Amino acid sequence: MNADRLRPAVLVLAAGALAAVLTGCQQGGAAAGGAAPRTTAAPAAGTAAPGSGGDAGPGTAPTAVHTVAPVVKKPVAATTSAPASTPTSAPKPTPADAGCVDSTPGPDEVDPHEFALYRIEELDGSTGKVNLVVQHGAWGCGSPDSDGAPFVVTGEESRWALDQAAYVTATNPIVTSTENQRIGVQELIDWVKAHPDSGLVFRYQVGDDGAIHQLEEVFTP
């Protein structure tokens, strides 16, 4: 076969092959273009798509919006301060409140540890005791122009045994002092005999035998 006659045929075949290749590429591109587009996951609820400024763009899932219920505060009731009470003067203490009496004391007002001494009766020396003739009472309220409160006696005179070895203290006028000074029982007996019914007030304590073992004069101006 002549070479010049084969050249057109080769060209035809080459052109056909090239056309077939181009046609296949176009069909493959069309197939690729027809495939379903890749989906993008929707943003989580409550978040905005990046770069959207919080507004969902077209073709994207709507963003869920969380709404917060407003807190309703209960109205506070207006409080009115109670008016300050007008101070009232405290009642003046009565004689009973002040620890004194303004009349003859009753049984509940009598001080069980104090009495007024009037006389001393000496007993048989073998007893080791003497009798004090006394009268119980309570302190009166006195008056502004008096030197001191009086000791108001009540009831009848009674006799209390005083141990001759008792601890005795005295002040003015038995001794020249406003503070208690210890004296002997005999010194007390002598003074009371020389000044009967003086009514000096003494505080006393009784021992286990019922006799007075401690006697202390109460100073009065």
C-alpha positions as CSV (number, residue, x, y, z in Angstrom):
1,M,0.0,0.0,0.0
2,N,1.3,3.4,-0.8
3,A,2.4,5.5,2.2
4,D,0.7,8.6,0.9
5,R,-2.6,6.8,0.9
6,L,-2.3,5.6,4.5
7,R,-1.5,9.1,6.0
8,P,-5.1,10.4,5.6
9,A,-6.5,7.3,7.3
10,V,-4.1,7.6,10.2
11,L,-5.1,11.2,10.7
12,V,-8.7,10.2,10.7
13,L,-8.2,7.6,13.3
14,A,-6.1,9.9,15.5
15,A,-8.8,12.6,15.4
16,G,-11.5,10.0,16.3
17,A,-9.5,8.8,19.3
18,L,-8.9,12.4,20.5
19,A,-12.6,13.1,20.2
20,A,-13.4,10.0,22.2
21,V,-11.1,11.1,25.0
22,L,-12.6,14.6,25.1
23,T,-16.1,13.1,25.2
24,G,-15.2,10.8,28.1
25,C,-13.7,13.7,30.1
26,Q,-16.8,15.8,29.6
27,Q,-19.0,12.9,30.8
28,G,-16.8,12.3,33.8
29,G,-17.0,16.0,34.8
30,A,-20.7,16.0,34.4
31,A,-21.0,13.0,36.6
32,A,-18.8,14.6,39.2
33,G,-20.7,17.8,39.0
34,G,-24.0,15.9,39.5
35,A,-22.9,14.2,42.7
36,A,-24.7,15.4,45.9
37,P,-22.9,18.3,47.5
38,R,-21.0,17.7,50.7
39,T,-23.1,18.8,53.7
40,T,-21.7,20.9,56.4
41,A,-22.8,20.1,60.0
42,A,-25.1,22.6,61.4
43,P,-23.8,24.6,64.4
44,A,-24.8,23.5,67.8
45,A,-28.0,25.0,69.1
46,G,-27.4,28.3,70.9
47,T,-24.2,29.2,68.9
48,A,-24.0,31.3,65.8
49,A,-22.2,30.2,62.6
50,P,-18.7,31.5,62.4
51,G,-18.4,34.9,60.8
52,S,-22.2,35.4,60.8
53,G,-22.3,37.8,63.6
54,G,-25.0,35.7,65.2
55,D,-27.4,35.6,62.2
56,A,-27.7,32.4,60.3
57,G,-26.9,32.6,56.6
58,P,-29.0,31.2,53.8
59,G,-28.9,27.5,53.4
60,T,-27.8,26.8,57.0
61,A,-29.9,25.3,59.8
62,P,-31.6,27.9,62.0
63,T,-29.7,28.5,65.2
64,A,-31.7,27.7,68.4
65,V,-32.1,30.7,70.7
66,H,-32.2,30.2,74.4
67,T,-34.5,32.6,76.1
68,V,-34.1,33.4,79.8
69,A,-37.3,34.1,81.7
70,P,-37.0,37.5,83.4
71,V,-36.6,37.4,87.2
72,V,-39.6,39.1,88.8
73,K,-38.7,40.6,92.1
74,K,-41.4,40.8,94.7
75,P,-42.0,44.4,95.8
76,V,-40.5,45.2,99.1
77,A,-43.0,46.4,101.6
78,A,-42.2,49.8,102.9
79,T,-41.2,49.5,106.6
80,T,-42.0,52.2,109.0
81,S,-39.8,52.6,112.0
82,A,-41.8,52.5,115.2
83,P,-41.7,55.9,116.9
84,A,-39.2,56.1,119.7
85,S,-41.0,55.7,123.0
86,T,-40.9,58.7,125.2
87,P,-38.6,57.9,128.2
88,T,-40.4,57.8,131.4
89,S,-38.7,58.4,134.7
90,A,-38.2,55.3,136.8
91,P,-40.5,55.1,139.9
92,K,-38.8,56.2,143.1
93,P,-37.8,53.3,145.3
94,T,-40.0,52.7,148.2
95,P,-38.5,52.1,151.7
96,A,-38.8,48.4,151.2
97,D,-36.9,48.6,147.9
98,A,-34.2,50.7,149.6
99,G,-33.7,48.0,152.2
100,C,-35.1,50.0,155.1
101,V,-38.4,50.4,156.9
102,D,-40.4,53.5,157.7
103,S,-42.5,51.9,160.4
104,T,-42.4,49.0,162.8
105,P,-40.9,46.1,160.8
106,G,-42.9,43.0,160.3
107,P,-41.7,39.4,160.8
108,D,-40.4,39.2,157.2
109,E,-38.4,42.4,157.6
110,V,-36.6,41.6,160.8
111,D,-32.9,40.9,160.3
112,P,-32.1,37.5,161.8
113,H,-28.4,38.3,162.2
114,E,-28.6,41.7,164.0
115,F,-30.1,42.9,167.3
116,A,-30.0,45.8,169.7
117,L,-28.2,45.0,173.0
118,Y,-29.7,46.4,176.2
119,R,-28.3,44.5,179.1
120,I,-26.1,41.6,180.1
121,E,-27.0,39.0,182.8
122,E,-24.2,37.1,184.3
123,L,-24.7,33.4,185.0
124,D,-23.0,30.8,187.2
125,G,-19.4,30.8,186.1
126,S,-19.6,27.0,185.6
127,T,-21.8,27.5,182.5
128,G,-19.1,29.6,180.8
129,K,-21.8,31.8,179.3
130,V,-23.7,35.0,180.0
131,N,-27.1,36.1,178.8
132,L,-27.5,39.0,176.4
133,V,-30.9,40.8,176.8
134,V,-31.6,41.9,173.2
135,Q,-34.4,43.0,170.8
136,H,-34.5,42.2,167.1
137,G,-35.5,44.7,164.4
138,A,-34.6,46.3,161.1
139,W,-32.9,49.4,159.8
140,G,-35.2,52.4,159.3
141,C,-34.9,54.8,156.4
142,G,-33.9,57.8,158.5
143,S,-34.2,61.4,157.4
144,P,-31.9,63.8,155.5
145,D,-31.1,65.8,158.7
146,S,-30.2,62.7,160.8
147,D,-26.7,61.4,161.3
148,G,-27.6,57.9,160.3
149,A,-30.4,55.4,159.9
150,P,-32.1,54.2,163.1
151,F,-32.4,50.6,164.1
152,V,-36.1,50.0,164.6
153,V,-36.9,47.2,167.1
154,T,-40.0,45.1,167.3
155,G,-41.4,42.4,169.6
156,E,-40.4,41.6,173.1
157,E,-37.0,41.4,174.6
158,S,-35.3,38.0,174.4
159,R,-32.2,36.4,176.0
160,W,-29.3,34.9,174.0
161,A,-26.4,33.1,175.5
162,L,-23.0,34.5,174.8
163,D,-19.9,32.2,175.2
164,Q,-17.4,33.9,177.5
165,A,-14.7,32.9,175.0
166,A,-16.5,34.5,172.0
167,Y,-14.8,36.7,169.5
168,V,-16.1,40.2,170.2
169,T,-15.3,43.4,168.4
170,A,-16.5,46.9,169.2
171,T,-16.3,50.5,167.8
172,N,-17.3,53.9,169.1
173,P,-18.6,54.4,171.8
174,I,-17.2,51.3,173.5
175,V,-13.8,52.0,172.1
176,T,-12.4,55.3,170.7
177,S,-12.4,54.1,167.0
178,T,-14.7,54.0,164.0
179,E,-13.3,50.6,163.1
180,N,-13.9,47.4,164.9
181,Q,-11.4,46.6,167.6
182,R,-11.3,43.3,169.4
183,I,-12.2,43.4,173.1
184,G,-12.8,40.7,175.7
185,V,-16.2,39.6,176.9
186,Q,-15.6,41.0,180.3
187,E,-14.8,44.4,178.8
188,L,-18.1,44.3,177.0
189,I,-19.9,43.3,180.2
190,D,-18.4,46.2,182.1
191,W,-19.3,48.8,179.5
192,V,-22.9,47.6,179.2
193,K,-23.4,47.6,182.9
194,A,-22.2,51.2,183.0
195,H,-24.4,52.2,180.1
196,P,-27.6,50.1,180.4
197,D,-30.3,50.2,177.7
198,S,-27.9,51.8,175.2
199,G,-29.4,49.7,172.3
200,L,-26.1,49.4,170.4
201,V,-26.5,47.2,167.4
202,F,-24.5,44.0,167.0
203,R,-24.2,41.4,164.3
204,Y,-23.8,37.9,165.6
205,Q,-23.1,34.3,164.6
206,V,-24.2,31.2,166.6
207,G,-22.1,28.1,167.1
208,D,-23.1,24.5,167.1
209,D,-24.1,24.7,170.8
210,G,-26.7,27.4,170.1
211,A,-24.7,30.1,171.9
212,I,-23.2,33.2,170.2
213,H,-19.5,32.7,169.4
214,Q,-19.0,35.9,167.4
215,L,-20.3,39.4,168.2
216,E,-19.5,42.4,166.1
217,E,-20.7,45.9,166.8
218,V,-22.2,47.8,163.9
219,F,-20.8,51.4,163.8
220,T,-23.5,54.1,163.7
221,P,-22.7,57.9,163.6
